């Protein structure tokens, strides 16, 4: 049996996941481009029809792709989100779908907290200035006492809330469903107007911080997105950063990746290349879990 591995860096931290495939008699092909594949590219690989499984990233696995995937039996996502997978089509075609939900909770949560602290104290901006020979002390702010609005209260969002609460921030949460939470659950409109810091941890591809919502943000707010690029209107965010309504933005995800847009030109922005899961420990755990899920789906392991 053959497996296609579409994620861009599979096995780079540790070869164990690749060795696990070989030990079970599976031949594998790695993503040759080392980036997210386009629909045409994933169609090219899966259209060969000789892959029984895919260890998947965030490339589009829609009905068109799956219908041309020949003998595909298992999709094993390295990650938690399934926005890129047509689950109804997969079910109709008898394709099993798995995720690795627990592995990246701490990795994404810790990156989120690091980005918030960086924005509050302007760490990377002052680092750049000092390396240019500019010795100028920029006044920052404390996290303590800040009102933090968390949009999306799954496992990652709640872990971020727990960490920031321990650091004495004031937490409020918003989710589309009623949740059990030690923190006050508020309406989105209230959170947007009241929060000093907003961090996004929602799923889906529908924009939450639209142009209209961004215009309602509290002046000087910090916006952080380590979830989905589609959740923010990037053009409206650029203007809000220029106007000062948003004092700082920290983005790890973008509508189109690799990102080449105007946010790169602004000083009050911290950008990272979709590294939420890129902690060695988390990445290794995710890849091992993805292989185990694949083997289970193929009936090679209980």
N, C-alpha and C positions, 0 to 999 in steps of 0.2 A: 504493500500500500504506500501511497505517496501523500505528502503533506506540503502545503504551501504556507510559508510564514511571511505575513505581509507587514508586520511591525518593523520599524526601521532599525532597531538596535538589539534584536533578540540574540541572546547568548553572549553579548559583549562583556557583561559583568562577570559571568561564570558560565562555562560550557556545560554544566550539569544538565540543564533542560534539553540541550541538543543531544547529549549522550543518552538521556532517557528515551528519546525517540529512536535512536539507533539500536539501543538495547532491546526494543520491542519490534525490531525488524522494519521500522518505518524509514523510508527515504524522504528527505526534505529538500525544499528549495527555498532559499532566502530572498527577501526583497532586494533586488540589485541596486535600486536607486537610493536606498537609505533615507527615505522621506515618505510622507503619506502619499499613497498611490491615488491617481485619478480614477474615475469610473472606467475610462477607456483602458487604462493600464491593468486594473484588476480584472476587467473583462478579458483582456488578452491572456492573462495567466490562467484564470479559472475556466476560460472558454476552451482550453485544451482538453478538458473533460477527464483528465487522468488523476485528479486529486480527490481523495476521499475525505480529507479534512483540511481546514484552514485555521491557523493560529492568527487571529485577526487583530488589526488595529482599528483606526477610525475611518478607513476607506469606505466608500458607499457599497453596501451589500443589499441593494434594493431588488425588487422583483425581476427587473431585466437582467441583472447580474446573476442572480440565483438561478433563473430559468435557463441560463446558458452554462451553468457550472457542472454539467454532466453528472458525474458520480458523487458529487459532494454530499456527505452524510453528517458532518459535524462542523459547526462554527464555534471555536473556543476563543473568546475575547480576552485579550490581555488588558484588563481594566474592568470598569463597572458599567459604563454607559452603553446603551444599545440603540441610541438615536440613529445610528448609521445602518442598522439592520432592520429589514422588513420582516418583522416577527410573524405576521400573518402569512406571508408568502413562504417563509421557512417552514412553518407548521404544515401548510398545505403540501409542501414538497417532501415532508418527512425528514427535514434537516434539524438535528438537535442543536440547541444554542446554549452556551455556558458563559459565565462571567467569573471574574475574580474579585468579588466585592470587598473583602476584608483587607486585602493586601496594601492598598494605597491610602488608607484613612490617615495614618500618622504622617505619611510623606507629604500629602497635599495640605493637611492642616498645618504642619510646621512651616511649609513654604509660605502659606497665607500669613501666618503670624510674623514671619521674617519680613515679608513685604510691607506689612503694616508698620512695623517698627522702623524699617528703612524710610518709609514715607514721612513718619512723624519727626524723625531726626535728620532727614535729608542726607543720609549716609553716603549713598553712591554719588550724589551731586557734589558733595564736599570733597569726596575722594577724587573726582575728576578735576575739580578746581585746584586742589593741592598739587596734583601731578602736573598741572600746567604752571605751577609756580605761584598760584594765587593763595595767599594765607588770609582767609576771611571767615570769621566765625559766624555761621548762620544759626539763628535762633530756631529751635525746634519745639516740640510739645510732648507732654507726657501721655502715655496710654491710660494711666490711672484716671478714672473719672470720665473718660470719653464715652459717649453713647454710641455703641456699636450695633448696627442693624445687620442681621444675618438673614439673607434671602435663600431659602432652601435648607430644610432641617433634616436631611438624611444623616447618615453616620459621619460624614466629613463635616458638614455644617455644625453638628452638635459637638464634635471634638474641638472645632475652632472655638465654639462658645465656651466650652469647659476651660480651655487654656486661657482665653482672654478674661474670663470671669476670675480665674485664679490670680491674674495680673491686675485685678481690681478695676476693670472696665465695667460699664453698665450695659448689660446685654438685653436686646429685644430681638425677637425672631418673627419671621414671616414664612408661612408655607401655605400651599393651596389647600392642604387638608388640615383638619384639626389634629394636633399632635399632643402627646404627653411630654411636657417639658418643664424644668424648674425655672425657666425664663419666661417672661411675659410674651405671649403670642399676640401680635398686633396686626392691623390692616396694613397693606402695602403703602397706601397713601400717607398714613401716619409715620411709618418708618422712614419713608423718603424725605419727609419734611423735618424730622427730628434728629436723625442719625448724624453724628460727626464722622463716622466711618461706616461704609457699606461694603460688605463682602458677599459675593455671589457664589452659591453652592447648589444651584438648581439644575435639574436636567431639562431636556427638551431643546427644541430649536426655535422657539418663539421668543421674540425680544421682550425683555422685562424692563430694562432701562431704555425706553424709547426716547425720541426727541422730546415729546411732551413730558415724560417723567423726569428726564434730566433737567428740564427747565424748572422743575419744582423742587430740586434738591436743595438742601440747606447750603447756604453760601460757605465756601471753604471746605466742603466735604472731601474726604479721601475715598476713592472707589477702587475696589480690588476685585479682580475676576480670575479665578483659577478653575473655573467650571467649564463653560462653553462660550466660544467666541460670539455665537449668535445672540447671546443674552443682552448685548449692549449695542446700541446704535453708535458705531465708531465715529461717524462724521459729526454727530451731535456732541459726542464726548470731546472730540478735538476742539470744537468751538468753545465748549464750556471750560476747558483747560486754558484756552487762550484768554477767555473773559475773566478767569479767576473764580468762577462759580464752583468749579472743582479745583481744589488746590493741588491735588496729586492723584495720579492714577497708576495702578500697578496691574499689569496684564500678563498672564501666562498663556492665554488662549486668544485666538483671533478668528474672524469670519473666514479669512483665507490664509492658509499657511503654506509655505513660509511667508511671514508677514513682511510687506514692502511699503506700507502706507505712511501717511503723514505724522502719525504718532511718534515716529523715530526722530522727528525734527524738534520735538519739544523737550525742554529741560525738566519740566515737572512731571515726568513720566518714567516709570521703571518697567522695562519690558524683558521678559524671559521667553525662550523658545519652546514653550509647552513642556516644561520639565517637572510638572507636578508629581509624577511617579518616579522621577530620576534620583532617588536615593538608593544606594546600592542594595541595602537590605530589603527595601520594598520591591525593587525591580526583580531581584532574585526570587522573592516569594511569589510575586505575580506570575513570573514565567514558569516556575515549577508547578503552580496551581493550574495554569493554563494547559500545560502538558498533561497533567493528571486528568483534567476534565476531558481533554481530547481522547486520551486512552480509554477513559470510561465510556465516552460516547461511541467509540469504535468497538467496544466490547473486548478490549485488550487488558483491562484492569478493572477490578471492582471499585 
